Amino acid sequence: MTDGFSKELDIVGVGYRAQLKGKDLELALGYSHPVPVKAPDGIEFEVPQPTRVVVKGNSKQQVGEIAAI
């Protein structure tokens, strides 16, 4: 398989946004501090828009587990 698996997530809320910090994801979810999410081996994040996150990887199970966080 060459494409792998991906899940697209939409962030809904006033002022909620996501951004990449290197390979890792940083979420602003209304707390006083940003929430970091480290990218495990085999997973990569994309942020095409500040309110959309794409989780990609070769393992369907791992992509699903990271997307559920």
MDTraj code that builds the backbone (N, CA, C; nanometers):
import mdtraj as md
import numpy as np

residues = "MET THR ASP GLY PHE SER LYS GLU LEU ASP ILE VAL GLY VAL GLY TYR ARG ALA GLN LEU LYS GLY LYS ASP LEU GLU LEU ALA LEU GLY TYR SER HIS PRO VAL PRO VAL LYS ALA PRO ASP GLY ILE GLU PHE GLU VAL PRO GLN PRO THR ARG VAL VAL VAL LYS GLY ASN SER LYS GLN GLN VAL GLY GLU ILE ALA ALA ILE".split()
xyz = np.array([
    [0.0857, -0.1178, 0.0000],
    [0.0000, 0.0000, 0.0000],
    [0.0896, 0.1232, 0.0000],
    [0.0608, 0.2145, -0.0872],
    [0.1436, 0.3342, -0.0977],
    [0.0777, 0.4578, -0.0381],
    [-0.0539, 0.4584, -0.0262],
    [-0.1242, 0.5774, 0.0214],
    [-0.1288, 0.5872, 0.1731],
    [-0.1397, 0.4766, 0.2423],
    [-0.1543, 0.4795, 0.3867],
    [-0.2957, 0.5179, 0.4252],
    [-0.3123, 0.5595, 0.5480],
    [-0.4438, 0.5940, 0.6007],
    [-0.4405, 0.7373, 0.6511],
    [-0.5570, 0.8002, 0.6515],
    [-0.5646, 0.9366, 0.7042],
    [-0.7015, 0.9620, 0.7634],
    [-0.7053, 1.0545, 0.8566],
    [-0.8309, 1.1013, 0.9161],
    [-0.8257, 1.2525, 0.9176],
    [-0.9370, 1.3142, 0.8774],
    [-0.9489, 1.4595, 0.8809],
    [-1.0351, 1.4990, 0.9998],
    [-0.9855, 1.5931, 1.0778],
    [-1.0552, 1.6388, 1.1970],
    [-1.0829, 1.7879, 1.1853],
    [-1.2040, 1.8287, 1.2178],
    [-1.2402, 1.9703, 1.2212],
    [-1.2469, 2.0156, 1.3663],
    [-1.1895, 2.1321, 1.3942],
    [-1.1941, 2.1906, 1.5280],
    [-1.3030, 2.2966, 1.5264],
    [-1.4007, 2.2819, 1.6140],
    [-1.5151, 2.3727, 1.6170],
    [-1.5153, 2.4474, 1.7502],
    [-1.5117, 2.5782, 1.7442],
    [-1.5169, 2.6600, 1.8640],
    [-1.4548, 2.7957, 1.8372],
    [-1.5008, 2.8949, 1.9073],
    [-1.4499, 3.0297, 1.8885],
    [-1.3089, 3.0373, 1.9463],
    [-1.2139, 3.0741, 1.8627],
    [-1.0758, 3.0880, 1.9074],
    [-0.9970, 2.9589, 1.9094],
    [-1.0573, 2.8462, 1.8760],
    [-0.9851, 2.7187, 1.8734],
    [-0.9070, 2.7102, 1.7435],
    [-0.7801, 2.6655, 1.7528],
    [-0.6991, 2.6535, 1.6330],
    [-0.5867, 2.5534, 1.6561],
    [-0.5264, 2.5115, 1.5472],
    [-0.4143, 2.4186, 1.5517],
    [-0.3008, 2.4754, 1.4672],
    [-0.1791, 2.4385, 1.5039],
    [-0.0634, 2.4766, 1.4241],
    [0.0456, 2.3720, 1.4435],
    [0.1324, 2.3633, 1.3445],
    [0.2445, 2.2700, 1.3516],
    [0.3634, 2.3368, 1.4178],
    [0.4312, 2.2627, 1.5020],
    [0.5581, 2.3047, 1.5618],
    [0.6582, 2.1950, 1.5294],
    [0.7252, 2.2087, 1.4163],
    [0.8117, 2.1010, 1.3689],
    [0.7258, 1.9858, 1.3198],
    [0.7438, 1.8679, 1.3755],
    [0.6596, 1.7522, 1.3417],
    [0.5386, 1.7418, 1.4319],
    [0.5398, 1.8137, 1.5444],
    [0.4356, 1.8005, 1.6453],
    [0.3223, 1.9007, 1.6221],
    [0.2114, 1.8740, 1.6873],
    [0.0915, 1.9553, 1.6742],
    [0.0715, 2.0351, 1.8017],
    [0.0324, 2.1602, 1.7879],
    [0.0031, 2.2439, 1.9034],
    [-0.1394, 2.2955, 1.8893],
    [-0.2220, 2.2680, 1.9890],
    [-0.3633, 2.3039, 1.9851],
    [-0.3925, 2.4154, 2.0845],
    [-0.4673, 2.5152, 2.0404],
    [-0.5170, 2.6210, 2.1278],
    [-0.6659, 2.5940, 2.1461],
    [-0.7024, 2.5453, 2.2649],
    [-0.8389, 2.4981, 2.2877],
    [-0.9092, 2.5716, 2.4013],
    [-0.8707, 2.6958, 2.4253],
    [-0.9386, 2.7743, 2.5266],
    [-0.8743, 2.7669, 2.6636],
    [-0.7694, 2.6871, 2.6809],
    [-0.6968, 2.6831, 2.8074],
    [-0.6012, 2.8015, 2.8127],
    [-0.5403, 2.8220, 2.9279],
    [-0.4455, 2.9319, 2.9414],
    [-0.3115, 2.9006, 2.8751],
    [-0.2949, 2.7765, 2.8313],
    [-0.1704, 2.7330, 2.7672],
    [-0.2033, 2.6458, 2.6461],
    [-0.1152, 2.6394, 2.5476],
    [-0.1388, 2.5501, 2.4323],
    [-0.1207, 2.4039, 2.4734],
    [-0.1909, 2.3146, 2.4041],
    [-0.1840, 2.1714, 2.4320],
    [-0.0984, 2.1060, 2.3237],
    [0.0215, 2.0558, 2.3605],
    [0.1068, 1.9915, 2.2602],
    [0.0684, 1.8451, 2.2403],
    [0.0781, 1.7976, 2.1160],
    [0.0565, 1.6571, 2.0829],
    [0.1782, 1.6116, 2.0036],
    [0.2577, 1.5221, 2.0642],
    [0.3778, 1.4731, 1.9977],
    [0.3394, 1.3720, 1.8911],
    [0.4075, 1.3781, 1.7779],
    [0.3834, 1.2839, 1.6685],
    [0.4657, 1.1581, 1.6932],
    [0.4001, 1.0436, 1.7181],
    [0.4767, 0.9196, 1.7340],
    [0.5375, 0.8760, 1.6009],
    [0.6278, 0.7791, 1.6062],
    [0.6899, 0.7279, 1.4842],
    [0.5835, 0.6735, 1.3902],
    [0.5919, 0.7095, 1.2633],
    [0.4975, 0.6603, 1.1632],
    [0.3741, 0.7457, 1.1457],
    [0.3617, 0.8537, 1.2234],
    [0.2454, 0.9426, 1.2143],
    [0.2937, 1.0817, 1.1766],
    [0.2205, 1.1458, 1.0880],
    [0.2502, 1.2852, 1.0572],
    [0.1214, 1.3654, 1.0574],
    [0.1332, 1.4903, 1.0951],
    [0.0203, 1.5822, 1.1010],
    [0.0306, 1.6821, 0.9874],
    [-0.0841, 1.7229, 0.9354],
    [-0.0939, 1.8338, 0.8415],
    [-0.2008, 1.9284, 0.8922],
    [-0.1789, 2.0580, 0.8737],
    [-0.2773, 2.1589, 0.9136],
    [-0.3023, 2.2474, 0.7922],
    [-0.3949, 2.2049, 0.7018],
    [-0.4229, 2.2861, 0.5829],
    [-0.4928, 2.4185, 0.6161],
    [-0.5704, 2.4188, 0.7253],
    [-0.6369, 2.5388, 0.7742],
    [-0.6217, 2.5389, 0.9259],
    [-0.6301, 2.6522, 0.9919],
    [-0.6141, 2.6534, 1.1386],
    [-0.7201, 2.5717, 1.2129],
    [-0.8317, 2.5402, 1.1485],
    [-0.9359, 2.4628, 1.2154],
    [-0.9504, 2.3229, 1.1571],
    [-0.8525, 2.2767, 1.0823],
    [-0.8573, 2.1422, 1.0235],
    [-0.7225, 2.0740, 1.0437],
    [-0.7275, 1.9504, 1.0939],
    [-0.6070, 1.8711, 1.1176],
    [-0.6217, 1.7404, 1.0408],
    [-0.5158, 1.6996, 0.9717],
    [-0.5133, 1.5723, 0.9013],
    [-0.4057, 1.4867, 0.9676],
    [-0.4464, 1.3665, 1.0124],
    [-0.3543, 1.2706, 1.0729],
    [-0.3282, 1.1630, 0.9691],
    [-0.2002, 1.1386, 0.9359],
    [-0.1650, 1.0407, 0.8332],
    [-0.0661, 0.9399, 0.8893],
    [-0.0756, 0.8172, 0.8354],
    [0.0191, 0.7144, 0.8755],
    [-0.0070, 0.5858, 0.8010],
    [0.0810, 0.4872, 0.8191],
    [0.0680, 0.3591, 0.7513],
    [-0.0188, 0.2601, 0.8275],
    [-0.0356, 0.2790, 0.9572],
    [-0.1136, 0.1878, 1.0398],
    [-0.2518, 0.2466, 1.0659],
    [-0.3545, 0.1761, 1.0241],
    [-0.4915, 0.2242, 1.0438],
    [-0.5236, 0.2382, 1.1913],
    [-0.4781, 0.1431, 1.2725],
    [-0.5050, 0.1468, 1.4150],
    [-0.4371, 0.2654, 1.4817],
    [-0.3113, 0.2899, 1.4477],
    [-0.2371, 0.3997, 1.5080],
    [-0.2950, 0.5339, 1.4677],
    [-0.3340, 0.5492, 1.3426],
    [-0.3971, 0.6744, 1.2978],
    [-0.5261, 0.6982, 1.3748],
    [-0.6072, 0.5951, 1.3933],
    [-0.7323, 0.6081, 1.4679],
    [-0.7098, 0.6443, 1.6140],
    [-0.6085, 0.5831, 1.6750],
    [-0.5801, 0.6120, 1.8164],
    [-0.5332, 0.7554, 1.8363],
    [-0.4463, 0.8044, 1.7485],
    [-0.3971, 0.9416, 1.7616],
    [-0.5091, 1.0411, 1.7317],
    [-0.5943, 1.0110, 1.6338],
    [-0.7053, 1.1012, 1.5999],
    [-0.8067, 1.1093, 1.7147],
    [-0.8160, 1.0052, 1.7964],
    [-0.9132, 1.0032, 1.9061],
    [-0.8666, 1.0808, 2.0278],
    [-0.7401, 1.1229, 2.0297],
    [-0.6886, 1.1956, 2.1477],
    [-0.7526, 1.3300, 2.1604],
])
top = md.Topology()
chain = top.add_chain()
for i, resn in enumerate(residues, 1):
    res = top.add_residue(resn, chain, resSeq=i)
    for name in ("N", "CA", "C"):
        top.add_atom(name, md.element.get_by_symbol(name[0]), res)
traj = md.Trajectory(xyz[None], top)
